[in-house]
């Protein structure tokens, strides 16, 4: 029997952080950071002191959780100006699409 401590552990990919611009509810654009914890599954936007967490269930449903812990289902949409929005939360910049 091999002790668990001597077994190699799988290493998780480090989170990827990208500088973007964000807009909340059609307000002013401001610098923000997109951090991807798990590509296509879990990511968040850091806008000043506010963190908005997104989770995809892999079946087309995306949930947005705000700093108060309130979660709601959102729909992604690309605009003609090449902005990616989720029901009032918009981002623009260089996105990793793979």
C-alpha positions, -999 to +999 in steps of 0.1 A: +000+000+000+014+034-010+009+063+015-011+091+001+016+117+010+041+101-013+018+101-043+023+129-069-004+155-068-021+170-098-013+207-103-041+230-111-035+256-138-028+290-123-056+316-128-052+338-158-057+376-151-062+401-179-066+439-178-099+450-194-123+479-192-157+474-176-190+492-175-218+487-150-254+496-160-243+519-189-221+540-165-186+552-173-160+527-185-133+520-159-103+497-156-110+462-144-094+428-142-108+396-156-095+366-137-102+331-152-101+304-126-114+276-149-117+285-186-154+284-196-165+275-161-156+300-135-142+336-138-146+370-121-144+407-128-126+429-103-139+464-107-124+486-080-133+469-047-162+451-063-159+415-074-185+399-097-182+362-099-195+342-129-201+305-131-212+284-161-228+251-156-216+239-190-252+236-203-257+272-213-266+288-180-243+315-165-248+327-130-235+361-117-229+365-080-224+400-066-205+411-035-236+408-013-239+371-023-270+376-045-269+353-075-288+357-108-288+341-142-274+363-169-272+360-207-239+368-226-242+391-256-216+405-280-223+441-291-215+457-324-187+476-307-171+442-298-180+444-261-190+413-242-220+420-219-240+400-193-272+419-185-258+453-176-222+442-170-200+450-200-163+444-208-140+453-236-105+444-244-085+413-255-104+382-246-091+346-246-117+328-267-102+293-266 
